[in-house]
Each structure stands twice: as structure tokens, then as C-alpha cells.
């Protein structure tokens, strides 16, 4: 075995004909890829395109069914993540692999040499996280951290190991623009040191901005390799989804009706010692309006969703009104009966039960609101499976949910398709109020566009929509008005057209202008 | 070479059926090895353990008598376990049900009426349910662990029964034996058939199994159980209360165990005594898992475990081994059931040290 064997002799990593079969399904089908030393290489593709499977094989989490991985000119078998790290490959997963009961430092220690003392690791992690603008307390427990903070741990953990190649899976999805800029500086620094980066993202602008080369995957196959800087976002998207991605359509001047959601002076104490308390929140959403709530993860978005949805009712009945009715102490199903629909952030184990069928998951959110249709009357509550299955098919057809089999388990769908189903489940009821937390987190471009369009269409038909999101592109795409949440406090709403990226970034960073509450009062 | 467990794309329905059978076969194999090491002829030992009890009418009746409490308790436990509440104290609820149900024939023996028996059964179920309500209360109020609380309550119930039959409830004409008075004819659960001792408990067990199966499969309540058992957060999103589910599942399983307890005392024993169960409440845990937590599967597994009790008794006589063999078989069975269940979600792969060799070995399969 000599290093002249591979066709890309000068590359740090090259992959030939790499294939991974799950049963008869080829998640990756004869993938070729090469990463040169000191380049930032983008891996583009929709959800379910095989990106995650590919990088899991590179990182030793999965074993390839066929094909060859050549690392620094030598064919290697990466048997485990430990082996990958030893070779010099670091990885930041999209779905975090952290132990919730352990602290940040302990989680990092698990992937390092056991002989290094914990205090030293905590020190290094703190230093490194400061240097890269990813503030992190090494002694806090993972269970108490938000999604965004958990990702920071993963990034710091990978950087600590001083890798030759670092694989980043959707790293910026939970960062503010300013934080993302800092991360890019970090990546450029790594690149200048001669390290390579394999960068997975849906964000085409980002890829164009920082990547030297791009490999595009679709349905487990390579559909293109290019220099992203010479492409347009539209041409990249075309390679990715196989057809032109239209941007969403919206009216310039939507006509707004009566106030459907009215939150006044909502304060919620922190339920756990590490939750974010909400203080004196005001918001109003009118029929026909999409109110987007921007903010960095862990600033009270989850708590706000819990309060508005009624998953955790609040003490003051008057502080939340739906269609004029005070509902603060009402549970989630009471609010649904008033015409509200809810979509939480986490798909698995919150919005849906992964190992239950889609039709069972339909019953999950609509067991009371559609009681007459889905259950036979009386105390018995016998489920009418046939009716529910029909409704499931209707929703899947309406939202173009791609699935295997008639009524598969929710967990077998890709993230984008499951999210389309979860949103479609609520839209099917024609809710007069819809509250969505992170509607397109980890969802591919095609599904995201469809979901955003559905939200806009719902508002246009006369409903009030609240979208809580960290994705600023999404916010500007759908919002009529934008408010920013930071440390449990909400800014006044700004019309989407009046808010610049810079201003929103400042608000997200917790810079409240002192007159905001007074102005907000006038605006109502 | 190494062995790797690879997650299946979806749960294998083939192995969901094959796994309990495979577990039974492995248990028999391990049992044969054990008998061999004890110096017994394994063929003969297994025959007298598992086949002989099935050949006579009277022992089939005994089988039904032993299967009834196992099935009844396990059906209740299956609801508990599906909802992610771990009631380990069915033995205690069984005992408390027996005590509460026996109050009528022991404290007011002079009351003779056809109402006595139904009232006893209801009181037995209520007694078991209330006793299971203790871990429910402590869990919902103080966030205690129901596994520990329900388990410790077993010993309280057993010692309470012991104290009753040696003290206040002892039969004054019973020659100082620790026994209550014998139940009057109105308080005895009648036999089903002329041919043997089997009584109505087995009917209660079968009815309960079918009813719970229907609830779990077709009713919103069963759906709540499954959702809250898989994810409490999703249950909250659906508007289901996990607190109320703790109460419901524990009290339902307590009621089943209590009914089993009073049926056993009334139908098989006829009075209270210090020991009224050969560990039905614990064995029912194995029954529940061997039956895949499915009430219909539990009917089958209840009979299998009942056979291990009968076989243990038979083996003492015919091959002269300790009746502890019963416990060994039950333990082996639980061990193999839980390990074989892995095959439902995972497949076993042999990975040879050279990655490409195994890739070639696998590709024709795909």
C-alpha cells in the first residue's frame, strides 16, 4: 500500500465509493469526496441526503458497507470515534451526544485522555470558549443548558482535541449573526494553521462566504462538486434539491383584524433553578399578523411557549387572553378548544412520540379538539382508528410528507418530513391562533420553504401566528412584526421592514433601549 | 473479530414473536445443563418438570389455580409498566387485598348472604388499590421512587398479615395455630367444574386480560398510558396529566393484585394464614415481561410460569431436587426474555477485523 494509490494523492482525506446500507436502503451510495489540507470544504444537501451518515462513517460511528477511506495517503478503517480522534478528526454533531446529568467539563473529559485532571480541562475549556466567543461555564450541568449552549460544548470539545480535520454539522443554526462571525474567524484561523474543515450547512450564503469547495449530495449520491464562490445561491439550491426553490410569496401590506392573542404583564418564575424567568412580557397579535420572536437560544423562548400553550399554566388568569377570553390558568386542551394550535421546538418526545405511528401522533395533539370526530361519544372514549388514518393521509397529501408505508412510525421520517406533518396536523384544523417554536430547525430548504409558506398563508386567511425562531432569514421571510426576546424580557414589536440586522443583533445581545416599554404602550 | 449490535431500521415483527419462544428454548437448555451438573438425567428431569404436570386432569386444575393470580396481577402490572410506573410491590397489594376481603367472613361470620362473596371481592380490590395508592401519593407529592416504596410495603403487608393471624384474628378454636376461622360456604369462591379444584379466579383473570387489552388498543385511556410511558413531555403536550396517570396505573394494578389476593384466599385456601402466596406478586413481573406487556401474551406466559410452580413441586417428589429449582427457572426465563428482546430492535453482526472483508460478506444479503 503506497500513498500514490489514491487519485487525490495530495489530499488530507479522500473517500472512494463509500456506501452505507441500512437493510436494502442505501443511505450513502458510492460517495467520492476529497478534502485538501487547509481548506474549508462544504457538504451541502437536504435532510435525508446522507450527509450525517457520511460523516458518521468518517468519524467511526458507523462502519461503511463498502468503499475506502484514505487518510493522509493511507487507507484506514475508522473503527470508533476514539480512533477517529487519534487520527486527528474532530466532530461537532448536529444532534448532541452529551450526558445530561454531567457537567460541561465532565462531558468534555469523557472524550479526552482519562489521566488529565478535570480542573485542567475545565480551565482549558473556559479559556478556549472565551477565545472563540462561545461563553460557557464548565461547571454547569448539561441538563440545565439550552440547545444553543449545548452546541457550544460540542464545538469547544472538538477544538480542545487539536484536530487536523474538524467536521461541523450545522454549527451556526443557534448562533446570532455576530457569534457566527466570530465562529467564522475561528474557522479561518484554523484554516490558516493548515487544518481542514468539513462544513455541513443548509445556509447557502454562509457556504459561499467561507467555503473553498463544496460537494453536494442528494438521495445518498454526489450530485455536484463546485467552487461555491462562483455559484449563485439559486444554482447551489438547485443542485441540492434538484429543482428551483422558489422564495415564499407574501402580500406587501397585509390587512390586520382584531386582536386574537393578548399577553399583558406576563411574569413567570423560573420552574427550575436554571430556567429563565419571564418578566413583565407584553405582546399582541392580530388576525392576519405573523409576529416573529427572535432571540438566541436559552433566553426564555421555551418558557414563553410553555406559558402561551398552557403546557404550564400561569397563576394570573388575565395575563393571557385568547380571542378575548382569559386563559392564563387554562390547560393546553382548553386553549385548543378555543381555536389555538401549538408546535413545540423539539420534534421527538414533545411534538411527537417517535415510536408511535403518524395517526397516533395525530391523535396526540387533537384528542380533545377533535373529540367528536376521532372518538366515539360517551365515557368509553373508543378511538376511531379508521377516521384518524384518513385524516393522516389528508394531512400528508396536503403537506407533501414523504414517508415509507401508509402509516409509519414518526421516528422513521426525516426531520423535515416529520416537521411538515407536525405543522400540517395543526393547519388541518384551521386554527385561529398558531404558536410555533423554531418551525424549521434542522429542516432542509425545500421543507422549510413549504412550512414558511404555510404559516404566511394561514395568517393571510385571517389567523394570528406567533413564530419563535433563531433563524433571522426565516424571521425576515415570514414576519409582519418582529419582537426580540432576551433574558426573559421582550422588546416592543417592530414592523419587519424597519428593523435592520444590526439593530436586531443588538437587541438579541440584550441591549434594550430604555424607552421600549413606553413606545410599546403607544404603539398598541 | 467482534460482535456488533446494529440497530434495525424498524422493530422486527418476526423477532417480536420469536423472542419469547427463543427465550423458552434457551431456558430449557440452561435447565438441562443444570440438571446434568446435579447428576440427574436431564431428559427425565425436564419431562417430569414440564410435561408430567400436563398429563392429568387434577394437575390441569392446579395449573389454572396457579395461573389465575399470575395473569390477573401481571395484567395490572402491564398497564403500570407501559406508563413507566414501576410497581414492584404487587405481592404486598395481593396480601392487603386478601386481608381487606377477609374482613367480612372473619369479623362478621354470622352474616350469611349471597352478597357476601361479591362484597368480599370488591373490598379485596379496593384494599389492594388503596395500598398501591401509598406509593402513588408519595411519588406525586414528594417525588419518591415508587420502586423502593412499593417494594418495602410488601414486607409491611406480610408482617401485618402475620400479626393479624397470630393475634386479633386467630381462630379461638384453632388449637393455637396461626390461622383465622375458616370461611363459611357463602364466602368461598365456587369451583368451576365438577372435575377439580379450579375456581372462578381464572375467569376473572381472563376477563381482566381481555378488558385491559381492549383498553390499551382501542381506548383513549390506553393511548394516554402509552404516550405518557414513552414521553412525559409529549403527554403534557397532548394535555394528559402524568400525575393522574401515576394514580391510575398504580391503583389499577393494586386493584388487580388485591382481587387476585382475595380470590386466592377465598377460593384456594379458605382462611387466612401467615403465608398465602408462593411469591405470585413477584413472579407476575416475569409473566408481564414474558407476555411482552400485552395482556393477551400475558395469558400465555401466565400458564408457562404456573407450570414452573407445578414442575417444581413435581420435581421434588420424582427426582428429589429442591423446589428452589422453580425460582432458578423463573430467573433464567426473565434473563433470557430480556436478552432475547434485544433482537427485536437490533441485529447481530459479526465484524471481522478487516472492514472490507465484512463488507463483502454482507453485500449479498443487501
Boltz contact constraints between the chains, C-beta under 6 A:
constraints:
  - contact:
      token1: [A, 21]
      token2: [B, 366]
      max_distance: 6.0
  - contact:
      token1: [A, 22]
      token2: [B, 9]
      max_distance: 6.0
  - contact:
      token1: [A, 23]
      token2: [B, 9]
      max_distance: 6.0
  - contact:
      token1: [A, 24]
      token2: [B, 366]
      max_distance: 6.0
  - contact:
      token1: [A, 65]
      token2: [B, 359]
      max_distance: 6.0
  - contact:
      token1: [A, 66]
      token2: [B, 359]
      max_distance: 6.0
  - contact:
      token1: [A, 77]
      token2: [B, 355]
      max_distance: 6.0
  - contact:
      token1: [A, 311]
      token2: [B, 236]
      max_distance: 6.0
  - contact:
      token1: [A, 331]
      token2: [B, 239]
      max_distance: 6.0
  - contact:
      token1: [A, 332]
      token2: [B, 239]
      max_distance: 6.0
  - contact:
      token1: [A, 333]
      token2: [B, 239]
      max_distance: 6.0
  - contact:
      token1: [A, 349]
      token2: [B, 231]
      max_distance: 6.0
  - contact:
      token1: [A, 349]
      token2: [B, 233]
      max_distance: 6.0
  - contact:
      token1: [A, 349]
      token2: [B, 234]
      max_distance: 6.0
  - contact:
      token1: [A, 350]
      token2: [B, 233]
      max_distance: 6.0
  - contact:
      token1: [A, 350]
      token2: [B, 234]
      max_distance: 6.0
  - contact:
      token1: [A, 350]
      token2: [B, 237]
      max_distance: 6.0
  - contact:
      token1: [A, 353]
      token2: [B, 227]
      max_distance: 6.0
  - contact:
      token1: [A, 353]
      token2: [B, 230]
      max_distance: 6.0
  - contact:
      token1: [A, 353]
      token2: [B, 231]
      max_distance: 6.0
  - contact:
      token1: [A, 353]
      token2: [B, 234]
      max_distance: 6.0
  - contact:
      token1: [A, 364]
      token2: [B, 238]
      max_distance: 6.0
  - contact:
      token1: [A, 375]
      token2: [B, 220]
      max_distance: 6.0
  - contact:
      token1: [A, 381]
      token2: [B, 219]
      max_distance: 6.0
  - contact:
      token1: [A, 381]
      token2: [B, 220]
      max_distance: 6.0
  - contact:
      token1: [A, 382]
      token2: [B, 218]
      max_distance: 6.0
  - contact:
      token1: [A, 382]
      token2: [B, 219]
      max_distance: 6.0
  - contact:
      token1: [A, 383]
      token2: [B, 218]
      max_distance: 6.0
